[in-house]
Amino acid sequence: MRLSATKLFTLLALTLSGAVTVAEDEASVTSRVVEAYIEMHTHPGRNYPVFYVAERGETIELLKRRTDWIKVRNQRDIEGWVHVDAIGRTVNASGQALGFASPDQDSFSTRHWEFGFMLGELDSTDAITGYGGYHFTPNLSLEAAYTENYGDFSDGKMFTGSIVHQMFPHWRYSPFFTLGGGMRETNPRSTLVATEDRSDGVASVGAGIRIYLTGRLMLRLQYKHYVVMTDRDDDEEAGEWKIGISAFY
């Protein structure tokens, strides 16, 4: 692929990593440490240093959640970040354990948002796609995608929207079907004859499989068949194979 594709790949990777660290506001909850201690980090991540240790019996207030980390504040107004697994070992005012845990396969089947990027081949050209989707039921979701492809004779960009039906959302290997449409822009690179850029409508059907990996990550494989509705006498058809990594929350 060209340098621009590499830049796009990097941008999509950064977007993906940022998407899964969007803060999720939580109602303020007070809990009490019942283990020997829990560690508070300076920022949400295991690679950040531990700067304070809350001991057994200490009370902490849960301020907000950022994926698998929760910002807390103790009675001396010391604030830090604690992993959800540690919060799950604290109790509320009634002495009941708080129901926090790391995302797992059950979280995968009940997710609401999904972001990812995929690499593959579109009509015999290299292609890269970034997409986002919202699941309004466990079986149905809406997705928006942006694709760039690079060939010997032309480059292209495509914006599409799709309805996705996932038949068995609770399966670790979960198949799905897609139906969608959008716009495709083709940029010929020939210098021998006069050519013009063109934009055409596209319609697509596809199928694929999502595979839950670990935490918030899943592997996605898919095939799509496109019909490009041109202004010429005959419409064009194109096939697309893709594989990529996605995150959900």
Backbone bond lengths (Angstrom), bond angles and torsions (degrees), N, CA, C in turn:
res aa  C-N    CA-C-N  psi(-1)  N-CA   C-N-CA  omega(-1)  CA-C   N-CA-C  phi
1 M - - - 1.455 - - 1.522 110.52 -
2 R 1.329 116.67 162.69 1.440 121.41 -179.35 1.522 110.56 -80.21
3 L 1.340 115.62 171.54 1.452 121.05 -179.40 1.511 111.73 -59.30
4 S 1.344 116.34 -38.09 1.463 118.75 -179.88 1.512 111.61 -62.00
5 A 1.325 117.56 -34.07 1.460 120.24 177.28 1.517 110.45 -67.53
6 T 1.341 116.33 -38.44 1.465 119.81 178.13 1.519 110.54 -62.90
7 K 1.332 116.15 -42.76 1.457 120.12 178.08 1.518 110.91 -62.20
8 L 1.344 115.67 -41.88 1.450 119.61 178.98 1.514 110.81 -63.42
9 F 1.351 116.67 -41.82 1.453 120.86 178.49 1.530 110.46 -58.60
10 T 1.342 116.49 -45.02 1.461 120.85 179.79 1.517 110.81 -63.65
11 L 1.342 116.54 -43.13 1.450 120.29 179.16 1.513 111.73 -61.49
12 L 1.322 116.22 -42.71 1.458 119.68 179.61 1.516 111.51 -65.39
13 A 1.332 116.62 -38.06 1.461 120.04 177.77 1.513 110.88 -63.39
14 L 1.349 116.74 -42.67 1.453 120.00 178.41 1.522 110.88 -66.61
15 T 1.334 116.37 -38.63 1.451 120.09 177.68 1.512 111.02 -62.69
16 L 1.347 116.35 -42.41 1.452 120.96 179.52 1.508 111.02 -61.83
17 S 1.355 116.57 -47.22 1.460 119.52 -178.68 1.514 110.68 -64.24
18 G 1.351 116.88 -33.81 1.451 119.29 178.57 1.520 112.17 -74.16
19 A 1.331 115.55 -32.86 1.457 118.70 -176.65 1.503 112.12 -64.49
20 V 1.340 116.88 -32.71 1.445 118.70 -177.30 1.509 112.19 -89.94
21 T 1.338 117.42 8.08 1.457 119.99 174.81 1.518 110.84 -118.53
22 V 1.323 116.98 21.41 1.452 120.23 175.87 1.515 109.47 -70.59
23 A 1.295 117.21 131.50 1.464 121.19 -176.88 1.523 110.30 -66.16
24 E 1.306 115.72 137.23 1.449 122.40 175.95 1.521 107.27 -111.70
25 D 1.319 116.99 114.30 1.454 120.20 -177.69 1.520 110.14 -66.41
26 E 1.310 115.59 135.32 1.445 122.09 178.10 1.531 107.81 -121.90
27 A 1.325 116.72 147.85 1.449 119.79 171.64 1.521 108.94 -63.76
28 S 1.338 116.13 143.26 1.460 120.14 -177.78 1.520 109.84 -64.35
29 V 1.338 116.27 127.84 1.462 122.95 -179.14 1.526 108.24 -130.56
30 T 1.314 116.08 138.91 1.460 121.04 176.81 1.514 109.44 -105.84
31 S 1.330 117.04 135.65 1.463 121.10 -179.73 1.523 109.64 -136.96
32 R 1.342 114.95 166.98 1.458 121.26 -178.80 1.519 109.66 -123.70
33 V 1.314 117.24 134.78 1.460 122.86 -178.88 1.529 108.79 -73.02
34 V 1.341 117.11 125.47 1.466 121.32 179.12 1.531 111.52 -113.64
35 E 1.337 117.46 -13.06 1.461 120.43 172.34 1.529 108.61 -80.58
36 A 1.328 116.69 176.94 1.470 120.25 179.10 1.523 110.35 -59.52
37 Y 1.327 116.81 -38.72 1.463 121.58 178.74 1.521 109.61 -169.45
38 I 1.335 116.20 163.89 1.461 122.10 167.23 1.523 107.85 -133.02
39 E 1.323 116.15 148.53 1.453 121.63 -174.32 1.526 110.90 -97.59
40 M 1.322 115.38 137.47 1.456 121.90 177.49 1.521 108.74 -109.00
41 H 1.341 115.74 126.51 1.460 122.12 -179.26 1.529 110.08 -99.21
42 T 1.325 115.62 159.10 1.459 120.39 -179.94 1.523 112.15 -69.92
43 H 1.333 117.48 -30.85 1.460 122.66 -179.40 1.536 108.15 -142.96
44 P 1.346 118.18 166.34 1.462 120.59 -178.41 1.523 112.61 -74.11
45 G 1.321 117.21 94.77 1.461 122.48 178.71 1.516 110.56 166.29
46 R 1.331 116.11 143.42 1.467 120.18 -177.99 1.527 111.79 -67.93
47 N 1.322 117.39 -21.86 1.461 119.79 -179.22 1.524 113.09 -78.18
48 Y 1.321 116.49 -12.46 1.462 119.51 177.39 1.531 109.91 -83.02
49 P 1.343 118.03 148.45 1.468 120.61 -173.29 1.526 113.06 -69.48
50 V 1.331 114.97 150.92 1.459 122.78 171.47 1.527 107.33 -84.29
51 F 1.331 116.64 122.12 1.459 119.46 -177.47 1.524 112.92 -113.24
52 Y 1.361 116.24 -9.62 1.462 119.39 -179.82 1.519 108.93 -154.16
53 V 1.325 115.54 145.67 1.465 122.19 178.02 1.527 108.40 -120.66
54 A 1.332 115.74 117.85 1.467 120.97 175.86 1.520 108.78 -86.27
55 E 1.323 117.19 124.17 1.466 121.95 -173.96 1.519 111.57 -93.05
56 R 1.340 114.83 170.12 1.465 121.45 -178.46 1.529 110.02 -56.38
57 G 1.332 115.03 135.04 1.451 121.69 179.14 1.508 114.35 91.03
58 E 1.327 117.43 -12.81 1.461 120.64 179.89 1.525 110.34 -74.46
59 T 1.317 115.84 142.00 1.462 121.80 179.85 1.523 109.98 -97.73
60 I 1.329 116.06 134.56 1.465 121.06 177.84 1.518 109.25 -130.12
61 E 1.320 114.75 150.23 1.464 121.88 178.23 1.520 109.16 -107.79
62 L 1.331 116.71 129.55 1.460 122.51 179.47 1.522 108.61 -86.53
63 L 1.343 116.53 119.82 1.457 121.46 -173.19 1.522 113.27 -96.00
64 K 1.335 117.51 -52.11 1.451 120.58 179.70 1.521 109.11 -160.45
65 R 1.324 115.21 163.85 1.467 121.17 -177.79 1.519 110.45 -117.56
66 R 1.322 115.45 140.29 1.458 122.52 174.20 1.522 107.27 -130.06
67 T 1.319 115.84 98.76 1.473 123.90 -172.94 1.522 110.20 49.51
68 D 1.354 119.09 -109.31 1.463 121.37 -174.32 1.522 113.30 -96.79
69 W 1.316 117.46 15.03 1.462 121.63 -178.68 1.519 110.05 -127.77
70 I 1.334 115.74 145.76 1.454 121.96 -178.62 1.528 108.70 -125.85
71 K 1.324 115.25 130.04 1.461 120.15 176.73 1.518 108.73 -82.65
72 V 1.339 116.46 129.98 1.460 121.56 -176.22 1.529 109.66 -127.78
73 R 1.345 114.57 163.39 1.468 121.71 176.97 1.523 108.26 -140.80
74 N 1.344 116.13 131.72 1.459 118.85 179.86 1.529 110.17 -92.03
75 Q 1.327 116.81 -175.47 1.463 121.18 -174.90 1.522 112.34 -69.73
76 R 1.317 117.59 -15.31 1.472 121.06 177.47 1.525 111.20 -98.34
77 D 1.344 116.47 16.35 1.466 123.82 177.36 1.529 113.05 64.51
78 I 1.312 117.39 24.93 1.467 121.76 172.96 1.527 107.61 -84.96
79 E 1.335 116.25 124.56 1.459 121.21 -178.31 1.527 111.17 -112.12
80 G 1.308 115.96 142.17 1.451 121.43 177.81 1.515 110.20 -163.23
81 W 1.347 115.99 -176.89 1.461 122.08 -176.16 1.524 109.89 -114.27
82 V 1.337 115.27 133.34 1.467 122.62 -177.41 1.523 108.32 -125.39
83 H 1.327 116.78 137.38 1.465 120.69 179.03 1.526 110.08 -67.77
84 V 1.329 116.38 147.69 1.468 120.58 -176.32 1.523 112.16 -60.99
85 D 1.327 118.12 -30.97 1.461 119.72 178.85 1.527 110.87 -62.53
86 A 1.337 116.42 -36.66 1.469 119.75 177.97 1.524 110.99 -72.38
87 I 1.339 116.81 -39.23 1.468 120.13 177.10 1.526 109.99 -61.69
88 G 1.309 116.53 -34.33 1.463 120.31 178.44 1.512 113.40 -63.36
89 R 1.329 116.81 -12.54 1.474 120.83 178.58 1.525 111.75 -103.26
90 T 1.334 116.49 16.33 1.457 121.08 171.61 1.529 108.61 -106.15
91 V 1.344 116.70 168.48 1.470 120.75 -178.40 1.515 109.13 -126.64
92 N 1.334 115.24 155.53 1.459 120.66 177.54 1.524 110.38 -86.55
93 A 1.336 115.66 -171.40 1.466 120.06 -176.60 1.520 112.65 -62.99
94 S 1.327 117.43 -23.16 1.473 121.29 179.21 1.519 112.67 -89.21
95 G 1.343 116.74 0.03 1.454 120.18 -179.83 1.506 114.26 83.76
96 Q 1.335 117.52 11.38 1.456 121.24 179.84 1.527 109.99 -95.39
97 A 1.329 115.23 140.25 1.459 120.02 179.86 1.521 110.07 -65.12
98 L 1.340 116.03 138.99 1.464 120.37 177.19 1.524 109.78 -74.57
99 G 1.324 115.88 138.18 1.464 120.37 -173.78 1.508 113.78 -86.49
100 F 1.329 117.64 58.26 1.454 121.51 176.23 1.515 109.51 -106.01
101 A 1.322 115.68 141.33 1.466 120.59 177.68 1.515 108.67 -159.07
102 S 1.337 116.21 161.96 1.455 120.95 177.26 1.523 110.09 -65.92
103 P 1.340 118.48 150.85 1.467 120.61 178.13 1.519 111.34 -60.87
104 D 1.313 116.18 143.32 1.457 121.62 -178.60 1.518 108.78 -139.63
105 Q 1.317 116.46 -163.04 1.461 119.24 -177.21 1.524 112.26 -65.77
106 D 1.339 117.13 -30.90 1.464 118.88 175.57 1.529 110.76 -64.09
107 S 1.334 116.43 -38.26 1.468 120.27 176.39 1.525 110.54 -63.92
108 F 1.331 116.46 -36.42 1.459 122.00 177.77 1.521 111.40 -59.82
109 S 1.308 117.35 -40.68 1.467 120.94 -176.61 1.523 112.68 -79.12
110 T 1.342 118.37 -15.29 1.459 120.90 -179.59 1.526 112.12 -117.29
111 R 1.321 118.08 20.32 1.465 121.90 -176.80 1.528 111.14 -65.58
112 H 1.320 115.36 158.60 1.466 121.39 176.46 1.522 111.80 -112.62
113 W 1.338 117.10 -42.97 1.463 121.29 -177.39 1.516 110.58 -116.25
114 E 1.319 114.96 149.22 1.470 121.17 -177.72 1.526 108.80 -146.87
115 F 1.332 115.97 131.57 1.462 122.00 178.08 1.524 108.93 -133.77
116 G 1.334 116.62 147.68 1.453 117.91 178.97 1.516 112.94 -172.32
117 F 1.311 114.45 176.02 1.453 120.78 173.87 1.518 109.31 -136.64
118 M 1.337 116.50 151.68 1.452 121.63 -176.23 1.526 109.50 -138.82
119 L 1.322 114.75 149.27 1.462 122.58 175.54 1.516 108.72 -120.64
120 G 1.330 115.96 150.05 1.457 118.01 178.31 1.508 112.38 173.74
121 E 1.322 114.29 -146.83 1.461 121.59 -174.04 1.513 109.93 -131.65
122 L 1.335 115.90 130.71 1.458 122.70 176.20 1.512 108.34 -122.09
123 D 1.324 116.61 109.88 1.468 122.27 177.46 1.533 111.01 52.13
124 S 1.343 115.74 48.96 1.472 123.69 177.21 1.528 113.52 68.04
125 T 1.336 118.29 21.76 1.463 121.99 174.02 1.529 109.01 -124.26
126 D 1.334 116.06 153.01 1.462 119.99 176.13 1.523 109.27 -68.69
127 A 1.334 116.53 140.93 1.463 119.99 -176.35 1.516 110.57 -143.77
128 I 1.317 115.48 148.46 1.461 122.90 175.51 1.520 108.16 -134.75
129 T 1.337 116.68 139.74 1.462 122.29 -175.28 1.519 110.49 -132.86
130 G 1.317 115.86 136.98 1.454 122.24 167.98 1.517 108.72 -116.09
131 Y 1.319 118.05 139.37 1.462 119.60 -175.86 1.525 110.93 -145.97
132 G 1.315 115.04 161.88 1.458 122.76 172.68 1.502 109.47 -141.37
133 G 1.318 116.79 148.59 1.453 119.94 -178.24 1.515 112.75 -145.84
134 Y 1.325 115.51 153.46 1.460 122.56 176.68 1.520 109.41 -122.57
135 H 1.340 116.99 128.11 1.467 122.79 179.44 1.527 108.52 -96.08
136 F 1.323 116.34 108.43 1.455 118.73 178.84 1.520 112.01 -91.57
137 T 1.328 118.78 -11.64 1.460 124.09 164.88 1.530 106.14 -141.99
138 P 1.329 119.30 165.26 1.468 119.48 177.23 1.524 113.43 -59.07
139 N 1.344 117.25 -24.42 1.462 120.72 -175.98 1.522 114.29 -100.25
140 L 1.327 117.99 -23.83 1.460 120.97 -173.37 1.527 111.45 -121.88
141 S 1.318 115.16 139.90 1.458 120.47 176.76 1.518 109.76 -145.62
142 L 1.336 115.27 160.71 1.459 123.53 173.71 1.520 108.15 -112.89
143 E 1.347 116.66 136.34 1.457 121.37 -178.62 1.521 110.61 -129.59
144 A 1.327 115.64 144.81 1.463 123.06 171.25 1.522 107.62 -121.07
145 A 1.341 117.17 136.16 1.465 120.97 -175.11 1.518 110.78 -137.14
146 Y 1.336 114.47 148.65 1.462 121.96 174.15 1.524 107.75 -124.68
147 T 1.326 117.55 128.26 1.470 122.94 -176.57 1.523 109.97 -126.18
148 E 1.321 115.40 139.24 1.463 121.94 169.02 1.524 107.78 -120.92
149 N 1.341 116.49 137.22 1.461 120.14 176.91 1.525 109.61 -130.10
150 Y 1.342 115.50 151.32 1.463 122.00 -173.00 1.524 108.55 -134.14
151 G 1.356 115.93 119.52 1.457 121.13 179.81 1.513 111.80 -126.15
152 D 1.325 116.04 179.08 1.469 121.31 179.55 1.523 112.26 -70.09
153 F 1.330 116.77 -30.56 1.461 119.87 -173.47 1.534 113.27 -112.96
154 S 1.331 117.71 -17.80 1.459 119.54 -179.67 1.521 110.23 -159.65
155 D 1.314 114.69 155.41 1.458 122.53 171.64 1.522 107.89 -113.80
156 G 1.308 116.79 167.42 1.450 118.33 -179.34 1.514 113.41 -158.30
157 K 1.328 115.07 161.75 1.456 123.60 174.36 1.520 108.05 -132.58
158 M 1.325 115.53 148.62 1.458 118.59 -178.10 1.525 109.62 -146.62
159 F 1.333 115.37 132.74 1.462 123.21 174.03 1.527 107.56 -114.17
160 T 1.319 116.47 126.07 1.461 119.74 -177.40 1.530 111.14 -137.60
161 G 1.313 114.83 154.85 1.454 123.09 171.04 1.515 108.93 -126.22
162 S 1.341 117.53 143.96 1.469 120.59 -175.35 1.517 110.94 -142.30
163 I 1.316 114.31 149.49 1.463 122.38 165.59 1.523 106.92 -96.81
164 V 1.329 117.13 130.37 1.460 121.77 -176.83 1.524 109.18 -118.10
165 H 1.324 115.84 127.70 1.473 121.58 177.11 1.517 108.88 -110.19
166 Q 1.313 115.85 118.55 1.468 122.63 178.12 1.522 107.85 -108.58
167 M 1.326 116.43 111.52 1.457 120.10 -171.02 1.523 113.52 -69.40
168 F 1.343 116.61 -39.77 1.468 120.60 -173.86 1.531 108.91 -128.12
169 P 1.343 117.81 77.82 1.469 120.48 -173.82 1.522 113.98 -64.75
170 H 1.335 118.46 -19.29 1.468 120.82 -178.38 1.527 112.17 -87.53
171 W 1.326 118.83 -5.73 1.467 121.00 178.88 1.518 110.75 -79.94
172 R 1.322 116.24 144.02 1.472 120.18 175.87 1.522 110.70 -66.12
173 Y 1.326 117.48 -39.24 1.464 123.63 173.62 1.525 106.45 -103.43
174 S 1.327 116.32 98.27 1.459 120.86 -167.47 1.530 111.46 -113.11
175 P 1.342 118.89 109.75 1.469 121.46 179.91 1.522 111.61 -75.48
176 F 1.346 116.10 157.74 1.458 120.69 179.07 1.524 109.85 -151.11
177 F 1.339 115.17 161.44 1.462 123.29 174.77 1.519 109.04 -125.61
178 T 1.338 116.42 150.42 1.465 121.13 -179.14 1.520 110.82 -129.37
179 L 1.325 114.67 150.74 1.458 122.67 174.26 1.525 106.87 -142.80
180 G 1.356 116.59 125.47 1.450 116.85 -175.20 1.511 113.67 -161.51
181 G 1.329 113.72 -171.10 1.450 120.80 179.65 1.511 110.45 -165.02
182 G 1.343 116.28 175.05 1.449 119.84 -178.99 1.516 111.88 170.48
183 M 1.324 115.98 -152.35 1.463 123.00 -178.88 1.517 109.73 -128.23
184 R 1.333 115.57 142.25 1.456 121.99 177.77 1.528 109.14 -124.93
185 E 1.343 115.44 130.64 1.457 121.64 177.81 1.516 108.94 -110.42
186 T 1.331 117.25 123.69 1.467 122.81 -179.02 1.522 109.43 -109.70
187 N 1.337 115.78 132.56 1.472 121.87 -179.05 1.517 109.48 -121.79
188 P 1.350 118.17 93.88 1.477 120.27 178.99 1.526 110.64 -62.08
189 R 1.350 115.66 146.61 1.457 120.90 -179.33 1.527 111.65 -112.46
190 S 1.327 117.18 11.67 1.458 120.99 179.90 1.530 110.90 -72.20
191 T 1.322 116.69 138.29 1.473 121.96 176.04 1.526 111.95 -113.09
192 L 1.328 115.86 1.81 1.465 119.61 -176.45 1.518 112.09 -87.08
193 V 1.329 115.80 -31.81 1.462 119.77 -179.50 1.519 108.02 -130.04
194 A 1.310 114.55 159.38 1.460 119.43 178.93 1.523 109.80 -71.80
195 T 1.322 117.36 120.02 1.455 122.48 178.18 1.513 108.91 -131.97
196 E 1.315 116.20 155.57 1.453 121.49 -179.40 1.520 109.87 -127.00
197 D 1.343 114.64 149.17 1.453 118.93 171.09 1.528 108.50 -65.24
198 R 1.305 115.66 151.57 1.457 117.60 179.00 1.524 109.84 -145.83
199 S 1.328 115.20 153.09 1.462 122.49 177.22 1.520 108.31 -121.19
200 D 1.314 116.13 132.47 1.456 121.43 -177.92 1.523 109.72 -134.26
201 G 1.313 115.53 150.53 1.451 120.32 172.12 1.517 111.07 -76.13
202 V 1.333 116.70 149.47 1.456 121.28 178.88 1.530 109.64 -131.81
203 A 1.310 115.24 150.41 1.461 122.73 171.25 1.525 106.90 -128.71
204 S 1.335 116.61 148.94 1.464 118.53 -174.87 1.514 111.60 -145.75
205 V 1.325 114.03 151.75 1.466 122.67 167.08 1.521 106.17 -130.86
206 G 1.318 116.41 150.70 1.458 118.14 -177.92 1.513 112.38 -160.11
207 A 1.318 113.96 173.18 1.460 121.73 177.81 1.513 108.03 -150.22
208 G 1.318 115.49 155.86 1.454 118.97 179.97 1.508 111.36 -171.48
209 I 1.321 114.99 -167.27 1.454 120.61 179.95 1.525 109.09 -146.34
210 R 1.320 115.68 137.00 1.452 122.72 171.41 1.525 107.82 -101.95
211 I 1.327 116.78 135.18 1.468 121.51 -179.92 1.520 108.30 -122.28
212 Y 1.328 116.58 116.72 1.465 119.76 178.76 1.524 109.40 -69.55
213 L 1.344 116.01 130.10 1.464 121.24 -178.59 1.527 110.65 -100.89
214 T 1.317 116.73 -74.47 1.459 121.84 -179.55 1.509 108.57 -166.40
215 G 1.335 116.42 155.98 1.453 119.23 178.91 1.511 111.87 55.03
216 R 1.329 116.94 -122.54 1.457 122.32 179.14 1.524 112.92 -102.57
217 L 1.316 118.03 12.56 1.460 121.15 -172.06 1.521 112.37 -104.42
218 M 1.315 115.21 145.76 1.462 121.21 173.98 1.524 108.95 -144.62
219 L 1.318 114.77 154.95 1.459 122.74 175.42 1.522 108.03 -98.30
220 R 1.334 116.00 139.20 1.465 119.61 -178.14 1.523 109.46 -128.44
221 L 1.324 116.44 128.58 1.459 123.20 175.09 1.524 107.68 -124.24
222 Q 1.337 116.76 137.40 1.461 118.17 -178.61 1.527 111.53 -154.74
223 Y 1.328 113.80 157.54 1.466 122.74 171.59 1.521 107.67 -127.22
224 K 1.341 116.38 137.04 1.456 121.51 175.05 1.525 109.82 -129.54
225 H 1.314 114.67 143.24 1.467 121.19 174.22 1.522 108.05 -113.00
226 Y 1.345 115.84 122.96 1.459 121.73 -177.18 1.523 111.29 -106.97
227 V 1.312 115.52 142.86 1.462 123.09 166.62 1.526 106.34 -113.23
228 V 1.338 115.98 118.39 1.463 121.83 -179.31 1.521 107.84 -96.05
229 M 1.322 117.15 118.01 1.470 122.60 -174.87 1.520 109.15 -91.90
230 T 1.329 116.05 93.77 1.463 122.40 -175.21 1.526 111.10 -89.17
231 D 1.344 114.97 171.27 1.473 121.26 175.83 1.523 112.03 -84.43
232 R 1.332 116.08 -3.84 1.458 119.73 -179.89 1.530 110.00 -85.78
233 D 1.316 116.65 -176.09 1.466 120.50 -174.12 1.526 112.27 -66.59
234 D 1.322 116.82 -37.84 1.463 120.57 -174.77 1.520 110.70 -115.64
235 D 1.323 115.98 138.01 1.461 120.59 172.34 1.522 109.37 -74.81
236 E 1.324 116.19 158.53 1.455 121.54 178.62 1.528 110.19 -106.96
237 E 1.317 115.56 156.43 1.459 121.17 177.02 1.519 109.33 -125.98
238 A 1.325 116.05 148.49 1.463 121.18 -179.11 1.519 109.10 -148.37
239 G 1.334 115.65 145.04 1.452 121.79 176.23 1.523 110.51 -109.57
240 E 1.333 116.37 150.20 1.461 121.45 -177.13 1.527 110.32 -138.79
241 W 1.350 115.92 126.67 1.455 122.73 173.61 1.519 108.32 -113.34
242 K 1.333 117.38 135.57 1.461 120.41 -178.04 1.527 110.51 -143.27
243 I 1.342 115.35 151.91 1.459 122.74 170.12 1.515 107.38 -141.71
244 G 1.341 117.07 143.91 1.444 118.36 -178.11 1.523 112.14 -167.47
245 I 1.330 113.36 177.63 1.466 122.36 179.34 1.521 109.00 -111.08
246 S 1.316 116.90 137.55 1.460 122.33 179.28 1.519 110.43 -131.01
247 A 1.328 114.90 158.22 1.464 121.62 175.67 1.520 108.64 -127.09
248 F 1.311 116.49 150.61 1.470 120.99 -178.11 1.514 110.22 -132.48
249 Y 1.333 114.51 159.20 1.465 120.30 171.24 1.516 108.80 -160.86
